[in-house]
Amino acid sequence: MKTTVRKMISPLFIARQLCVISLMALAVSPSANADVTAFGQELSIPKNTASGTIVARHYITPQEVCGASSCKVSQVLAYPDGGGSPSNSTVLTTNVSGISTRLLINGRAYGTSYPGETVTRPIEVQLLGDGRENKGGSLAGVHASPYYYQLSTGGSYSFLIYLKGTITPINGTCSVPSQTVKLPKTLIQRLERIGSTAGAQSFQIQVNNCPKGYNRIGYTLDPVGGVIENSPGVLPLAGGSTASGIKIRVENAQGTPATMGSSITVDGYSKAAGGSFVIPMQASYIRTDTVATPGTVNGAMTVFVDYR
């Protein structure tokens, strides 16, 4: 589901549009000194998940892979079910019915291949539904050395990625309604310099009807168009925008720029009780460039709900 942020600016005024909300899942990576175990914990995952739906994510930094801020991956070996013969498929089955896995390097999925990719951002390991019934169980591979991926980064060194953890299927997920948030019109003169903000509008992200049984529920804010470096909480301009030099910034209820790209725990959720929850937010215009012209400003973000 989603929330959209909009804003409009007339010759002297600015107004706006908001964000997007859909359901997916994210897991936080544990640190490792050499090989990495992805997930490695109890994961409560929706029982009936549509094929291709991402239900959990694990991130591995270049520092973990090769001890540097960037390094080249020359070869990937991918093993379905954590062993056996390598596969060039970008989606591998795990030995848990209903759950498959995928490896992304710089946002691109790889099976057994020779990427020649210089890794400059965290490698992502995903768990996703594959259309089979999620019957739960252990992710650990079925073979003696149960790693799913082997990455070569030069020389004789290989980096292994294991998948571990116990999956418990849960009936049901939370629901997150779509919404459009409109900022009030404001004079462009109120945004007199870079970093100036105006036109704050409060809104709420609603996470409704969460079932019992999950260990944790979180949400991740993901700007449509990508995160703008060194601009916390700021959304890229979306289609239909006619203003320039002005964007929309999403903030928490206290006015601090929202954290993008990291899972945040939904406060108040209890494994024993479930329930519905409200996350108070606000959005405002922000001057981002030396030269600014009035017009319409649109922005959007997706809110991924993750389960553990």
C-alpha positions as CSV (number, residue, x, y, z in Angstrom):
1,M,0.0,0.0,0.0
2,K,1.3,3.5,-0.1
3,T,1.3,7.1,0.8
4,T,2.1,9.9,-1.6
5,V,3.4,13.4,-1.0
6,R,2.5,16.3,-3.2
7,K,2.8,19.9,-3.3
8,M,1.9,22.7,-5.7
9,I,3.4,26.1,-6.3
10,S,1.7,28.9,-8.2
11,P,3.6,32.0,-9.4
12,L,4.1,33.1,-5.8
13,F,3.1,30.0,-3.9
14,I,4.1,26.4,-3.3
15,A,1.9,23.4,-2.5
16,R,2.7,19.7,-2.4
17,Q,2.1,16.0,-2.6
18,L,3.2,13.1,-0.3
19,C,4.2,9.4,-0.1
20,V,3.7,5.7,-0.9
21,I,3.2,2.6,1.4
22,S,3.7,-1.1,0.4
23,L,4.6,-4.3,2.3
24,M,7.9,-6.0,2.4
25,A,10.5,-7.1,4.9
26,L,13.9,-6.2,6.1
27,A,16.4,-7.8,8.5
28,V,19.5,-6.2,10.0
29,S,22.9,-7.7,9.2
30,P,25.1,-8.9,12.0
31,S,28.7,-8.0,11.7
32,A,31.3,-10.6,10.6
33,N,35.0,-10.7,10.3
34,A,35.2,-13.1,7.4
35,D,32.4,-15.2,6.1
36,V,28.9,-14.0,6.9
37,T,25.8,-15.7,8.2
38,A,22.7,-13.9,6.8
39,F,19.7,-13.6,9.1
40,G,20.8,-16.2,11.7
41,Q,17.8,-15.8,14.0
42,E,14.2,-16.7,14.4
43,L,12.2,-15.2,11.6
44,S,8.4,-15.0,11.7
45,I,7.2,-14.6,8.1
46,P,3.7,-14.4,6.6
47,K,2.5,-17.9,5.7
48,N,0.9,-17.1,2.4
49,T,3.2,-14.8,0.5
50,A,2.7,-14.0,-3.2
51,S,5.5,-15.3,-5.4
52,G,8.3,-12.7,-5.8
53,T,7.3,-10.8,-2.6
54,I,10.4,-9.8,-0.6
55,V,9.9,-10.9,3.0
56,A,13.3,-10.2,4.5
57,R,16.6,-8.4,3.6
58,H,20.1,-8.7,5.0
59,Y,22.9,-6.3,4.1
60,I,26.7,-7.0,3.9
61,T,29.0,-4.1,3.6
62,P,32.1,-4.0,1.3
63,Q,34.2,-3.8,4.5
64,E,32.8,-7.2,5.6
65,V,33.5,-8.7,2.1
66,C,37.0,-7.5,1.5
67,G,38.1,-5.2,4.4
68,A,37.9,-2.0,2.3
69,S,35.3,0.6,1.2
70,S,35.0,-1.0,-2.2
71,C,36.2,-4.1,-4.0
72,K,35.6,-6.0,-7.2
73,V,33.6,-9.2,-7.2
74,S,35.0,-11.3,-10.1
75,Q,32.9,-14.4,-9.7
76,V,29.7,-15.6,-7.9
77,L,28.9,-19.2,-7.3
78,A,25.3,-19.7,-6.2
79,Y,24.1,-23.0,-4.6
80,P,20.3,-23.8,-4.4
81,D,19.4,-25.3,-1.0
82,G,22.8,-24.4,0.3
83,G,25.0,-26.9,-1.5
84,G,25.1,-29.3,-4.5
85,S,25.7,-28.0,-8.0
86,P,26.0,-24.2,-8.8
87,S,23.1,-22.6,-10.6
88,N,23.0,-19.5,-12.8
89,S,19.5,-18.7,-11.7
90,T,19.2,-15.4,-9.9
91,V,16.6,-16.9,-7.6
92,L,17.5,-19.9,-5.6
93,T,15.3,-22.2,-3.6
94,T,16.1,-22.7,0.1
95,N,15.3,-25.8,2.0
96,V,12.3,-24.1,3.6
97,S,9.2,-24.6,1.4
98,G,7.8,-21.4,0.1
99,I,11.0,-19.4,0.6
100,S,13.7,-18.6,-2.0
101,T,16.7,-16.3,-1.9
102,R,18.3,-13.7,-4.2
103,L,21.7,-11.9,-4.1
104,L,22.0,-8.3,-5.3
105,I,25.3,-6.5,-6.0
106,N,24.9,-2.8,-6.7
107,G,21.2,-3.5,-7.0
108,R,21.5,-6.2,-9.7
109,A,20.6,-9.9,-9.1
110,Y,23.3,-12.5,-9.8
111,G,23.4,-16.3,-9.9
112,T,26.5,-18.2,-10.8
113,S,28.3,-15.7,-13.1
114,Y,31.4,-13.4,-13.6
115,P,30.0,-10.0,-12.6
116,G,33.3,-8.0,-12.6
117,E,31.4,-5.5,-10.4
118,T,33.1,-3.1,-8.1
119,V,31.1,-3.2,-4.9
120,T,30.5,0.3,-3.7
121,R,27.4,-0.2,-1.6
122,P,26.1,-3.0,0.7
123,I,25.5,-6.3,-1.0
124,E,21.8,-7.4,-0.4
125,V,20.6,-10.9,0.4
126,Q,16.9,-11.3,0.1
127,L,14.4,-13.9,1.2
128,L,11.3,-14.0,-1.0
129,G,8.1,-15.9,-1.4
130,D,8.1,-18.4,-4.3
131,G,4.5,-19.4,-4.5
132,R,4.8,-22.6,-2.4
133,E,3.2,-22.8,1.0
134,N,5.5,-21.5,3.7
135,K,5.8,-24.6,6.0
136,G,8.6,-23.1,8.2
137,G,11.9,-24.7,9.3
138,S,15.6,-24.1,9.3
139,L,17.3,-22.1,6.5
140,A,20.6,-23.9,7.0
141,G,21.6,-25.7,3.8
142,V,21.1,-29.4,3.4
143,H,24.8,-30.2,2.7
144,A,27.8,-30.5,5.0
145,S,29.0,-27.0,4.1
146,P,25.7,-25.2,3.8
147,Y,26.6,-21.9,2.2
148,Y,24.4,-20.4,-0.5
149,Y,26.9,-18.0,-2.2
150,Q,30.6,-17.9,-2.8
151,L,32.1,-14.6,-3.9
152,S,35.6,-14.3,-5.4
153,T,37.2,-10.9,-4.8
154,G,40.6,-11.4,-6.3
155,G,43.5,-13.8,-5.7
156,S,42.6,-17.1,-4.0
157,Y,40.3,-15.5,-1.5
158,S,36.6,-16.5,-1.5
159,F,33.9,-15.0,0.7
160,L,31.1,-17.3,1.8
161,I,27.5,-16.4,2.6
162,Y,25.5,-18.8,4.8
163,L,21.8,-18.6,5.3
164,K,20.7,-19.6,8.8
165,G,17.7,-19.0,11.1
166,T,14.4,-20.7,11.8
167,I,11.4,-19.6,9.9
168,T,8.0,-19.6,11.7
169,P,5.0,-19.1,9.4
170,I,2.3,-16.6,10.7
171,N,-1.2,-16.3,9.4
172,G,-1.8,-12.7,8.3
173,T,0.1,-9.4,7.9
174,C,-0.5,-5.8,8.9
175,S,-2.3,-3.5,6.5
176,V,-1.1,0.0,5.6
177,P,-3.6,2.3,3.8
178,S,-2.6,4.5,0.9
179,Q,-2.8,8.2,1.5
180,T,-2.1,11.6,-0.1
181,V,-0.8,14.4,2.0
182,K,-1.1,18.0,0.8
183,L,1.1,20.7,2.1
184,P,-0.5,24.2,2.4
185,K,0.4,26.9,0.0
186,T,3.3,29.1,1.0
187,L,5.1,32.2,-0.3
188,I,8.3,31.3,-2.0
189,Q,9.9,34.3,-0.1
190,R,9.6,32.2,3.1
191,L,12.2,29.9,1.6
192,E,14.8,32.6,1.4
193,R,18.0,30.4,1.5
194,I,19.2,26.9,1.1
195,G,18.0,24.8,4.0
196,S,15.0,27.0,4.8
197,T,11.7,25.1,5.4
198,A,8.1,26.2,5.4
199,G,4.6,24.9,5.1
200,A,4.8,22.0,7.6
201,Q,1.9,19.5,7.5
202,S,1.3,16.7,10.0
203,F,0.3,13.2,8.9
204,Q,0.3,9.7,10.2
205,I,1.5,6.4,8.9
206,Q,-1.1,3.8,10.0
207,V,0.0,0.2,10.5
208,N,-3.3,-1.6,11.1
209,N,-4.5,-5.1,12.2
210,C,-1.1,-6.6,12.9
211,P,-1.6,-10.3,13.9
212,K,0.0,-11.8,17.0
213,G,3.1,-13.9,16.7
214,Y,5.8,-11.8,15.1
215,N,8.9,-11.1,17.1
216,R,9.2,-7.6,15.7
217,I,7.5,-5.4,13.2
218,G,9.4,-2.6,11.5
219,Y,9.0,-0.1,8.8
220,T,11.5,1.4,6.3
221,L,11.0,4.7,4.4
222,D,12.2,4.5,0.8
223,P,12.1,7.7,-1.3
224,V,10.8,7.0,-4.9
225,G,13.7,8.0,-7.0
226,G,16.3,7.1,-4.4
227,V,18.0,8.6,-1.4
228,I,19.5,12.1,-2.0
229,E,23.0,12.0,-0.6
230,N,23.7,14.5,2.3
231,S,20.0,15.5,2.3
232,P,18.4,13.6,5.1
233,G,14.6,13.1,4.8
234,V,14.4,14.9,1.4
235,L,12.4,13.3,-1.4
236,P,13.4,13.6,-5.1
237,L,11.0,15.6,-7.3
238,A,8.4,13.3,-8.8
239,G,6.5,13.6,-12.1
240,G,4.3,16.7,-12.5
241,S,6.6,19.0,-10.6
242,T,7.0,22.4,-12.1
243,A,8.9,24.2,-9.3
244,S,12.7,24.1,-9.2
245,G,15.2,24.5,-6.3
246,I,12.5,23.3,-3.8
247,K,11.7,19.8,-2.6
248,I,9.7,18.1,0.2
249,R,11.3,16.9,3.4
250,V,9.8,14.2,5.6
251,E,10.3,14.6,9.3
252,N,9.3,12.9,12.5
253,A,6.8,14.5,14.8
254,Q,9.5,16.6,16.4
255,G,10.7,18.0,13.1
256,T,13.9,15.9,12.8
257,P,14.5,14.7,9.2
258,A,13.2,11.2,8.8
259,T,15.6,8.2,8.6
260,M,15.5,6.7,5.1
261,G,16.6,3.2,4.2
262,S,16.8,1.6,7.6
263,S,14.2,-0.5,9.4
264,I,12.6,1.3,12.4
265,T,10.8,-0.7,15.1
266,V,7.0,-0.1,15.3
267,D,6.7,1.0,18.9
268,G,4.1,-0.8,21.0
269,Y,3.8,-4.0,19.0
270,S,3.6,-7.0,21.2
271,K,4.0,-10.6,20.0
272,A,1.3,-11.7,22.4
273,A,-1.3,-9.1,21.4
274,G,-0.8,-7.7,17.9
275,G,-2.9,-4.6,17.2
276,S,-2.9,-1.3,15.2
277,F,-0.4,1.5,15.5
278,V,0.1,5.1,14.4
279,I,3.4,6.7,13.5
280,P,3.2,10.5,13.6
281,M,5.1,12.3,10.9
282,Q,5.2,15.7,9.2
283,A,6.4,17.1,5.9
284,S,7.5,20.5,4.8
285,Y,9.0,22.4,1.8
286,I,12.7,22.8,1.8
287,R,14.9,25.1,-0.3
288,T,17.6,22.9,-1.9
289,D,19.3,25.2,-4.6
290,T,20.6,28.7,-4.9
291,V,18.0,29.4,-7.7
292,A,14.4,28.5,-7.0
293,T,11.3,29.1,-9.0
294,P,7.6,28.6,-7.9
295,G,5.3,25.9,-9.2
296,T,4.1,22.4,-8.2
297,V,6.3,20.1,-6.1
298,N,5.5,16.4,-6.0
299,G,7.4,13.7,-4.1
300,A,6.7,10.1,-3.0
301,M,8.1,7.5,-0.7
302,T,7.4,3.8,-0.2
303,V,7.0,2.5,3.3
304,F,8.1,-1.2,3.5
305,V,6.8,-3.1,6.5
306,D,9.1,-5.9,7.7
307,Y,8.4,-8.9,9.9
308,R,10.7,-10.9,12.1
